[in-house]
């Protein structure tokens, strides 16, 4: 390979790079349109229904190990339909609080007005979520927590379904900034 042939490629590369930059600037100008002020903040989840949302989070081991998750989810769906509330569930594999925490944090981003957790991993992650969003009530079912923050309620056994049904039925939409 001669020195001359390497130099011949440089102008072609510079021309291609210049064309790519020009295309990017042109595309940006088209997207921005008239130059008016555009919101550039981070995208946020938005529920346009205006209804309150109750969210269930459980680890996949808890869902296969018994019918607690099934009974709670059925109760949440029923209460949600009767009281015009949204309900959703997240069932993910999580062996500990560190693995469960990101899933619970995602529920905060989705503006859940009530979070219900089932099983030890998600229950153990509730103190961190409770500290991050003290206005969001959290119900931890079958958790192994010894102490809880003020916005976390610990429940076990058959009373959990009735308590959760009542809470979902009484949900009110939180202010949008929380």
ZAMILO-715396 format. One record per atom (N, C-alpha, C): x, y negated, z; residue in three letters; atom name. Coordinates in Angstrom, 1 decimal. Layout:
% ZAMILO-715396
px:py:pz:residuo:atomo
X:Y:Z:ALA:CA
...
This chain:
% ZAMILO-715396
px:py:pz:residuo:atomo
0.8:1.2:0.0:UNK:N
0.0:0.0:0.0:UNK:CA
0.9:-1.2:0.0:UNK:C
0.7:-2.1:-0.9:UNK:N
1.5:-3.3:-1.0:UNK:CA
0.9:-4.4:-0.2:UNK:C
1.7:-5.3:0.2:UNK:N
1.3:-6.5:1.0:UNK:CA
0.3:-7.3:0.2:UNK:C
0.4:-7.4:-1.0:UNK:N
-0.5:-8.2:-1.8:UNK:CA
-1.9:-7.7:-1.8:UNK:C
-2.1:-6.3:-1.8:UNK:N
-3.5:-5.8:-1.8:UNK:CA
-4.2:-6.1:-0.5:UNK:C
-3.5:-6.1:0.6:UNK:N
-4.1:-6.5:1.9:UNK:CA
-4.6:-7.9:2.0:UNK:C
-3.8:-8.8:1.3:UNK:N
-4.2:-10.2:1.3:UNK:CA
-5.4:-10.4:0.4:UNK:C
-5.7:-9.6:-0.5:UNK:N
-6.8:-9.8:-1.4:UNK:CA
-8.1:-9.5:-0.7:UNK:C
-8.1:-8.7:0.3:UNK:N
-9.3:-8.4:1.0:UNK:CA
-9.7:-9.4:2.0:UNK:C
-8.8:-10.2:2.5:UNK:N
-9.1:-11.2:3.5:UNK:CA
-10.1:-12.2:3.0:UNK:C
-10.0:-12.8:1.8:UNK:N
-11.0:-13.8:1.3:UNK:CA
-12.4:-13.1:1.2:UNK:C
-12.4:-11.9:0.8:UNK:N
-13.7:-11.2:0.7:UNK:CA
-14.4:-11.0:2.1:UNK:C
-13.6:-10.7:3.1:UNK:N
-14.1:-10.6:4.5:UNK:CA
-14.5:-11.9:5.0:UNK:C
-13.8:-13.0:4.8:UNK:N
-14.2:-14.3:5.2:UNK:CA
-15.4:-14.7:4.6:UNK:C
-15.6:-14.5:3.3:UNK:N
-16.8:-14.8:2.6:UNK:CA
-18.0:-14.1:3.1:UNK:C
-17.8:-12.8:3.4:UNK:N
-18.9:-12.0:3.9:UNK:CA
-19.3:-12.5:5.3:UNK:C
-18.3:-12.8:6.1:UNK:N
-18.6:-13.3:7.5:UNK:CA
-19.3:-14.6:7.4:UNK:C
-18.9:-15.5:6.5:UNK:N
-19.6:-16.8:6.3:UNK:CA
-21.0:-16.6:5.9:UNK:C
-21.3:-15.7:5.0:UNK:N
-22.6:-15.4:4.5:UNK:CA
-23.5:-14.9:5.6:UNK:C
-22.9:-14.1:6.5:UNK:N
-23.7:-13.5:7.6:UNK:CA
-24.1:-14.6:8.6:UNK:C
-23.1:-15.5:8.9:UNK:N
-23.4:-16.6:9.8:UNK:CA
-24.4:-17.5:9.2:UNK:C
-24.3:-17.8:7.9:UNK:N
-25.3:-18.7:7.3:UNK:CA
-26.7:-18.1:7.4:UNK:C
-26.8:-16.8:7.1:UNK:N
-28.1:-16.1:7.2:UNK:CA
-28.7:-16.1:8.6:UNK:C
-27.8:-16.0:9.6:UNK:N
-28.3:-16.0:11.0:UNK:CA
-28.8:-17.4:11.3:UNK:C
-28.1:-18.4:10.9:UNK:N
-28.5:-19.8:11.2:UNK:CA
-29.9:-20.1:10.5:UNK:C
-30.0:-19.6:9.2:UNK:N
-31.2:-19.8:8.5:UNK:CA
-32.4:-19.1:9.1:UNK:C
-32.1:-17.8:9.6:UNK:N
-33.2:-17.1:10.3:UNK:CA
-33.6:-17.8:11.6:UNK:C
-32.6:-18.3:12.3:UNK:N
-33.0:-19.0:13.6:UNK:CA
-33.8:-20.2:13.3:UNK:C
-33.5:-21.0:12.2:UNK:N
-34.2:-22.2:11.9:UNK:CA
-35.6:-21.8:11.5:UNK:C
-35.8:-20.7:10.8:UNK:N
-37.2:-20.3:10.4:UNK:CA
-38.0:-19.9:11.6:UNK:C
-37.4:-19.2:12.6:UNK:N
-38.1:-18.8:13.8:UNK:CA
-38.4:-20.0:14.7:UNK:C
-37.6:-20.9:14.7:UNK:N
-37.8:-22.1:15.6:UNK:CA
-38.8:-23.1:15.0:UNK:C
-39.0:-23.0:13.7:UNK:N
-40.0:-23.8:13.0:UNK:CA
-39.7:-25.3:13.1:UNK:C
-40.7:-26.0:13.7:UNK:N
-40.7:-27.5:13.7:UNK:CA
-39.7:-28.1:14.7:UNK:C
-39.0:-27.3:15.5:UNK:N
-38.1:-27.9:16.5:UNK:CA
-38.8:-28.2:17.8:UNK:C
-40.0:-27.9:17.9:UNK:N
-40.7:-28.2:19.1:UNK:CA
-40.2:-27.4:20.3:UNK:C
-40.4:-27.8:21.5:UNK:N
-39.9:-27.1:22.7:UNK:CA
-40.6:-25.8:22.8:UNK:C
-39.7:-24.7:22.9:UNK:N
-40.2:-23.4:23.1:UNK:CA
-39.8:-22.8:24.4:UNK:C
-40.6:-22.0:25.0:UNK:N
-40.3:-21.4:26.3:UNK:CA
-39.2:-20.4:26.1:UNK:C
-38.1:-20.5:26.8:UNK:N
-37.0:-19.6:26.7:UNK:CA
-36.7:-18.7:27.9:UNK:C
-37.7:-18.7:28.9:UNK:N
-37.5:-18.0:30.1:UNK:CA
-37.5:-16.5:29.8:UNK:C
-37.2:-15.7:30.9:UNK:N
-37.2:-14.3:30.8:UNK:CA
-38.6:-13.8:30.5:UNK:C
-38.8:-12.7:29.7:UNK:N
-40.1:-12.2:29.5:UNK:CA
-40.6:-11.6:30.8:UNK:C
-41.9:-11.7:31.0:UNK:N
-42.6:-11.2:32.2:UNK:CA
-43.8:-10.3:31.8:UNK:C
-44.0:-9.3:32.6:UNK:N
-45.2:-8.5:32.4:UNK:CA
-46.4:-9.3:32.6:UNK:C
-47.4:-9.1:31.9:UNK:N
-48.6:-9.9:32.1:UNK:CA
-49.9:-9.0:31.9:UNK:C
-50.7:-9.0:32.9:UNK:N
-52.0:-8.3:32.8:UNK:CA
-53.0:-9.3:32.5:UNK:C
-53.5:-9.3:31.3:UNK:N
-54.5:-10.3:30.8:UNK:CA
-55.9:-9.9:31.3:UNK:C
-56.1:-8.8:31.9:UNK:N
-57.4:-8.4:32.3:UNK:CA
-57.9:-9.2:33.5:UNK:C
-57.0:-9.8:34.3:UNK:N
-57.4:-10.6:35.4:UNK:CA
-57.8:-9.7:36.6:UNK:C
-57.7:-8.4:36.5:UNK:N
-58.1:-7.5:37.6:UNK:CA
-56.9:-7.2:38.4:UNK:C
-57.2:-6.8:39.7:UNK:N
-56.1:-6.4:40.6:UNK:CA
-55.7:-5.0:40.1:UNK:C
-54.4:-4.6:40.5:UNK:N
-53.8:-3.4:40.0:UNK:CA
-53.3:-2.6:41.2:UNK:C
-53.7:-1.4:41.4:UNK:N
-53.1:-0.5:42.4:UNK:CA
-52.2:0.5:41.7:UNK:C
-51.0:0.8:42.2:UNK:N
-50.1:1.6:41.6:UNK:CA
-49.6:2.8:42.5:UNK:C
-49.6:4.0:41.9:UNK:N
-49.2:5.2:42.6:UNK:CA
-47.8:5.6:42.1:UNK:C
-46.9:5.8:43.1:UNK:N
-45.6:6.3:42.7:UNK:CA
-45.2:7.6:43.5:UNK:C
-44.8:8.6:42.8:UNK:N
-44.5:9.9:43.5:UNK:CA
-43.3:10.5:42.7:UNK:C
-42.6:11.3:43.4:UNK:N
-41.5:12.1:42.8:UNK:CA
-42.2:13.4:42.2:UNK:C
-41.6:13.9:41.1:UNK:N
-42.2:15.0:40.5:UNK:CA
-42.2:16.3:41.4:UNK:C
-41.3:16.4:42.3:UNK:N
-41.4:17.5:43.3:UNK:CA
-42.6:17.5:44.2:UNK:C
-43.0:16.2:44.6:UNK:N
-44.2:16.1:45.4:UNK:CA
-45.5:16.4:44.6:UNK:C
-45.5:16.2:43.3:UNK:N
-46.7:16.4:42.5:UNK:CA
-46.8:17.9:42.3:UNK:C
-45.8:18.7:42.2:UNK:N
-45.9:20.1:42.0:UNK:CA
-46.0:20.9:43.3:UNK:C
-45.6:20.3:44.4:UNK:N
-45.6:21.0:45.7:UNK:CA
-46.9:21.0:46.4:UNK:C
-48.0:20.3:46.0:UNK:N
-49.2:20.3:46.7:UNK:CA
-50.2:19.5:46.0:UNK:C
-51.4:19.4:46.6:UNK:N
-52.5:18.6:45.9:UNK:CA
-52.6:17.2:46.5:UNK:C
-51.7:16.7:47.3:UNK:N
-51.8:15.4:47.9:UNK:CA
-51.9:14.3:46.8:UNK:C
-50.9:14.4:45.9:UNK:N
-50.9:13.4:44.8:UNK:CA
-52.1:13.5:44.0:UNK:C
-52.6:14.6:43.7:UNK:N
-53.8:14.8:42.8:UNK:CA
-55.0:14.2:43.5:UNK:C
-55.2:14.4:44.8:UNK:N
-56.3:13.9:45.6:UNK:CA
-56.2:12.4:45.7:UNK:C
-55.0:11.9:45.9:UNK:N
-54.9:10.4:46.0:UNK:CA
-55.1:9.7:44.7:UNK:C
-54.6:10.3:43.6:UNK:N
-54.7:9.7:42.3:UNK:CA
-56.2:9.7:41.9:UNK:C
-56.9:10.8:42.2:UNK:N
-58.3:10.9:41.8:UNK:CA
-59.1:9.8:42.6:UNK:C
-58.8:9.7:43.9:UNK:N
-59.5:8.7:44.7:UNK:CA
-59.2:7.3:44.2:UNK:C
-57.9:7.0:43.8:UNK:N
-57.6:5.7:43.3:UNK:CA
-58.4:5.4:42.0:UNK:C
-58.4:6.4:41.1:UNK:N
-59.2:6.2:39.8:UNK:CA
-60.6:5.9:40.1:UNK:C
-61.2:6.7:41.0:UNK:N
-62.6:6.5:41.3:UNK:CA
-62.9:5.1:41.9:UNK:C
-62.1:4.7:42.9:UNK:N
-62.3:3.4:43.5:UNK:CA
-62.0:2.3:42.5:UNK:C
-61.0:2.5:41.6:UNK:N
-60.7:1.5:40.6:UNK:CA
-61.9:1.3:39.7:UNK:C
-62.5:2.4:39.2:UNK:N
-63.7:2.2:38.3:UNK:CA
-64.9:1.6:39.0:UNK:C
-65.1:1.9:40.3:UNK:N
-66.2:1.4:41.0:UNK:CA
-66.1:-0.1:41.4:UNK:C
-64.8:-0.5:41.5:UNK:N
-64.6:-1.9:42.0:UNK:CA
-63.8:-2.7:41.0:UNK:C
-63.8:-2.3:39.7:UNK:N
-63.2:-3.1:38.7:UNK:CA
-61.7:-3.4:38.9:UNK:C
-61.0:-2.4:39.3:UNK:N
-59.5:-2.6:39.5:UNK:CA
-58.8:-1.7:38.6:UNK:C
-57.6:-2.1:38.2:UNK:N
-56.7:-1.3:37.3:UNK:CA
-56.0:-0.3:38.3:UNK:C
-55.7:0.9:37.8:UNK:N
-54.9:1.8:38.5:UNK:CA
-53.9:2.4:37.5:UNK:C
-52.7:2.7:38.0:UNK:N
-51.7:3.3:37.2:UNK:CA
-50.8:4.2:38.1:UNK:C
-50.1:5.1:37.5:UNK:N
-49.2:6.0:38.3:UNK:CA
-47.9:6.2:37.6:UNK:C
-46.9:6.4:38.4:UNK:N
-45.5:6.7:38.0:UNK:CA
-45.1:7.9:38.7:UNK:C
-44.8:9.0:37.9:UNK:N
-44.3:10.2:38.5:UNK:CA
-43.0:10.5:37.9:UNK:C
-41.9:10.4:38.7:UNK:N
-40.6:10.5:38.2:UNK:CA
-39.8:11.4:39.1:UNK:C
-38.8:12.1:38.5:UNK:N
-37.9:12.9:39.4:UNK:CA
-37.1:11.9:40.2:UNK:C
-37.1:12.2:41.5:UNK:N
-36.3:11.4:42.5:UNK:CA
-36.0:12.2:43.7:UNK:C
-34.7:12.4:43.9:UNK:N
-34.3:13.2:45.1:UNK:CA
-34.0:12.4:46.3:UNK:C
-33.9:11.1:46.1:UNK:N
-33.6:10.2:47.3:UNK:CA
-34.1:8.8:47.0:UNK:C
-33.9:7.9:48.0:UNK:N
-34.4:6.5:47.9:UNK:CA
-33.7:5.8:46.8:UNK:C
-32.4:6.0:46.6:UNK:N
-31.7:5.3:45.6:UNK:CA
-32.2:5.6:44.2:UNK:C
-32.7:6.8:43.9:UNK:N
-33.2:7.2:42.6:UNK:CA
-34.7:6.7:42.5:UNK:C
-35.4:6.5:43.6:UNK:N
-36.8:6.1:43.6:UNK:CA
-36.9:4.6:43.5:UNK:C
-35.9:3.9:44.0:UNK:N
-36.0:2.4:44.1:UNK:CA
-36.2:1.7:42.8:UNK:C
-35.5:2.0:41.7:UNK:N
-35.7:1.3:40.5:UNK:CA
-37.2:1.5:39.9:UNK:C
-37.8:2.6:40.2:UNK:N
-39.1:2.8:39.7:UNK:CA
-40.1:2.0:40.5:UNK:C
-39.9:1.8:41.8:UNK:N
-40.7:1.0:42.6:UNK:CA
-40.5:-0.5:42.2:UNK:C
-39.3:-0.9:41.9:UNK:N
-39.0:-2.2:41.5:UNK:CA
-39.7:-2.5:40.2:UNK:C
-39.8:-1.6:39.3:UNK:N
-40.6:-1.7:38.1:UNK:CA
-42.1:-2.0:38.4:UNK:C
-42.6:-1.4:39.4:UNK:N
-44.0:-1.7:39.7:UNK:CA
-44.2:-3.1:40.2:UNK:C
-43.2:-3.7:40.9:UNK:N
-43.3:-5.1:41.2:UNK:CA
-43.3:-6.0:40.0:UNK:C
-42.4:-5.7:39.0:UNK:N
-42.4:-6.4:37.8:UNK:CA
-43.7:-6.4:37.1:UNK:C
-44.4:-5.3:37.2:UNK:N
-45.7:-5.1:36.6:UNK:CA
-46.8:-5.7:37.4:UNK:C
-46.5:-6.4:38.4:UNK:N
-47.5:-7.1:39.3:UNK:CA
-48.5:-6.2:39.9:UNK:C
-48.1:-5.1:40.5:UNK:N
-49.0:-4.3:41.2:UNK:CA
-49.4:-5.0:42.5:UNK:C
-50.7:-5.0:42.8:UNK:N
-51.2:-5.7:44.0:UNK:CA
-51.2:-4.8:45.2:UNK:C
-51.1:-3.5:45.0:UNK:N
-51.0:-2.5:46.0:UNK:CA
-50.1:-1.4:45.5:UNK:C
-49.2:-0.9:46.3:UNK:N
-48.3:0.2:45.9:UNK:CA
-48.5:1.3:46.9:UNK:C
-48.8:2.5:46.3:UNK:N
-49.0:3.7:47.1:UNK:CA
-47.9:4.7:46.7:UNK:C
-47.1:5.2:47.7:UNK:N
-46.1:6.1:47.4:UNK:CA
-46.4:7.5:48.1:UNK:C
-46.0:8.5:47.5:UNK:N
-46.2:9.9:48.0:UNK:CA
-44.9:10.6:48.0:UNK:C
-44.5:11.2:49.2:UNK:N
-43.3:11.9:49.3:UNK:CA
-42.2:11.1:49.9:UNK:C
-41.2:11.9:50.3:UNK:N
-40.1:11.3:51.0:UNK:CA
-39.2:10.3:50.2:UNK:C
-38.8:10.7:49.0:UNK:N
-37.9:9.8:48.2:UNK:CA
-38.5:8.4:48.0:UNK:C
-39.8:8.3:47.5:UNK:N
-40.4:7.0:47.3:UNK:CA
-40.7:6.3:48.6:UNK:C
-41.1:7.1:49.6:UNK:N
-41.4:6.5:50.9:UNK:CA
-40.2:5.9:51.5:UNK:C
-39.0:6.5:51.4:UNK:N
-37.8:6.0:51.9:UNK:CA
-37.3:4.7:51.2:UNK:C
-37.8:4.5:50.0:UNK:N
-37.4:3.4:49.2:UNK:CA
-38.3:2.2:49.5:UNK:C
-39.4:2.4:50.3:UNK:N
-40.3:1.3:50.5:UNK:CA
-39.8:0.1:51.3:UNK:C
-38.9:0.3:52.3:UNK:N
-38.4:-0.9:53.0:UNK:CA
-37.7:-1.9:52.1:UNK:C
-36.9:-1.4:51.2:UNK:N
-36.2:-2.3:50.2:UNK:CA
-37.2:-3.1:49.4:UNK:C
-38.3:-2.4:48.9:UNK:N
-39.3:-3.0:48.1:UNK:CA
-40.1:-4.0:48.9:UNK:C
-40.4:-3.6:50.2:UNK:N
-41.2:-4.4:51.1:UNK:CA
-40.5:-5.7:51.4:UNK:C
-39.1:-5.6:51.5:UNK:N
-38.3:-6.9:51.7:UNK:CA
-38.3:-7.8:50.5:UNK:C
-38.3:-7.2:49.3:UNK:N
-38.3:-7.9:48.1:UNK:CA
-39.6:-8.6:47.8:UNK:C
-40.7:-8.0:48.2:UNK:N
-42.1:-8.5:48.0:UNK:CA
-42.9:-8.4:49.2:UNK:C
-42.7:-9.2:50.2:UNK:N
-43.5:-9.1:51.5:UNK:CA
-45.0:-9.3:51.4:UNK:C
-45.4:-9.9:50.2:UNK:N
-46.9:-10.1:50.1:UNK:CA
-47.6:-8.9:49.5:UNK:C
-46.8:-7.9:49.0:UNK:N
-47.5:-6.7:48.4:UNK:CA
-47.7:-5.6:49.5:UNK:C
-48.9:-5.2:49.7:UNK:N
-49.1:-4.1:50.7:UNK:CA
-48.6:-2.8:50.1:UNK:C
-48.0:-2.0:50.9:UNK:N
-47.5:-0.7:50.5:UNK:CA
-48.0:0.4:51.4:UNK:C
-48.5:1.5:50.9:UNK:N
-48.9:2.6:51.7:UNK:CA
-48.0:3.8:51.3:UNK:C
-47.3:4.3:52.3:UNK:N
-46.4:5.4:52.1:UNK:CA
-47.0:6.6:52.7:UNK:C
-47.3:7.6:51.9:UNK:N
-48.0:8.8:52.3:UNK:CA
-46.9:9.9:52.4:UNK:C
-46.9:10.7:53.5:UNK:N
-46.0:11.8:53.7:UNK:CA
-44.5:11.3:53.6:UNK:C
-44.2:10.2:54.2:UNK:N
-42.9:9.7:54.1:UNK:CA
-42.2:10.1:55.4:UNK:C
-40.9:9.9:55.5:UNK:N
-40.1:10.3:56.7:UNK:CA
-39.5:9.1:57.3:UNK:C
-40.2:7.9:57.1:UNK:N
-39.6:6.7:57.7:UNK:CA
-39.9:6.7:59.2:UNK:C
-38.9:6.2:60.0:UNK:N
-39.1:6.1:61.4:UNK:CA
-39.7:4.7:61.8:UNK:C
-39.2:3.7:61.1:UNK:N
-39.8:2.4:61.3:UNK:CA
-40.2:1.8:60.0:UNK:C
-41.1:0.8:60.0:UNK:N
-41.6:0.3:58.8:UNK:CA
-41.7:-1.3:58.9:UNK:C
-41.5:-1.9:57.7:UNK:N
-41.8:-3.4:57.6:UNK:CA
-43.3:-3.6:57.8:UNK:C
-43.6:-4.9:58.1:UNK:N
-45.0:-5.2:58.4:UNK:CA
-46.0:-4.9:57.3:UNK:C
-45.5:-5.0:56.0:UNK:N
-46.5:-4.7:54.9:UNK:CA
-46.5:-3.3:54.4:UNK:C
-45.9:-2.4:55.2:UNK:N
-45.9:-0.9:54.9:UNK:CA
-46.8:-0.2:55.9:UNK:C
-47.7:0.6:55.4:UNK:N
-48.5:1.5:56.3:UNK:CA
-48.1:2.9:56.0:UNK:C
-47.8:3.6:57.1:UNK:N
-47.5:5.1:57.0:UNK:CA
-48.8:5.9:57.2:UNK:C
-49.0:6.8:56.3:UNK:N
-50.2:7.7:56.4:UNK:CA
-49.8:9.2:56.2:UNK:C
-50.5:10.1:56.8:UNK:N
-50.3:11.5:56.6:UNK:CA
-51.6:12.2:56.6:UNK:C
-51.7:13.3:56.1:UNK:N
-52.9:14.1:56.2:UNK:CA
-54.1:13.7:55.4:UNK:C
-55.3:14.3:55.7:UNK:N
-56.5:14.0:54.9:UNK:CA
-57.0:12.6:55.1:UNK:C
-56.7:11.9:56.2:UNK:N
-57.2:10.5:56.3:UNK:CA
-56.6:9.6:55.3:UNK:C
-55.5:10.0:54.7:UNK:N
-54.8:9.1:53.7:UNK:CA
-55.7:8.8:52.5:UNK:C
-56.5:9.8:52.0:UNK:N
-57.3:9.5:50.8:UNK:CA
-58.4:8.5:51.2:UNK:C
-59.1:8.6:52.3:UNK:N
-60.1:7.7:52.6:UNK:CA
-59.5:6.2:52.8:UNK:C
-58.4:6.1:53.5:UNK:N
-57.8:4.8:53.7:UNK:CA
-57.4:4.2:52.4:UNK:C
-56.8:5.0:51.5:UNK:N
-56.4:4.4:50.1:UNK:CA
-57.6:4.0:49.3:UNK:C
-58.6:4.8:49.3:UNK:N
-59.9:4.5:48.6:UNK:CA
-60.4:3.2:49.1:UNK:C
-60.4:2.9:50.4:UNK:N
-60.9:1.7:50.9:UNK:CA
-60.0:0.5:50.5:UNK:C
-58.7:0.7:50.5:UNK:N
-57.8:-0.4:50.1:UNK:CA
-57.9:-0.7:48.6:UNK:C
-58.0:0.3:47.8:UNK:N
-58.2:0.0:46.3:UNK:CA
-59.5:-0.7:46.1:UNK:C
-60.6:-0.3:46.8:UNK:N
-61.9:-0.9:46.6:UNK:CA
-61.9:-2.3:47.0:UNK:C
-61.0:-2.7:48.0:UNK:N
-61.0:-4.1:48.5:UNK:CA
-59.9:-5.0:47.9:UNK:C
-59.3:-4.5:46.8:UNK:N
-58.1:-5.2:46.2:UNK:CA
-58.6:-6.5:45.7:UNK:C
-57.7:-7.5:45.9:UNK:N
-57.9:-8.8:45.3:UNK:CA
-56.6:-9.2:44.5:UNK:C
-56.7:-9.8:43.4:UNK:N
-55.6:-10.2:42.6:UNK:CA
-54.7:-11.2:43.3:UNK:C
-53.4:-10.9:43.3:UNK:N
-52.4:-11.8:43.9:UNK:CA
-52.2:-13.0:43.0:UNK:C
-51.6:-14.1:43.6:UNK:N
-51.2:-15.2:42.7:UNK:CA
-50.2:-14.8:41.7:UNK:C
-50.2:-15.3:40.5:UNK:N
-49.3:-14.9:39.5:UNK:CA
-47.9:-15.1:39.7:UNK:C
-47.5:-15.9:40.6:UNK:N
-46.0:-16.2:40.8:UNK:CA
-45.4:-15.2:41.7:UNK:C
-46.1:-14.2:42.3:UNK:N
-45.5:-13.3:43.2:UNK:CA
-45.1:-12.0:42.6:UNK:C
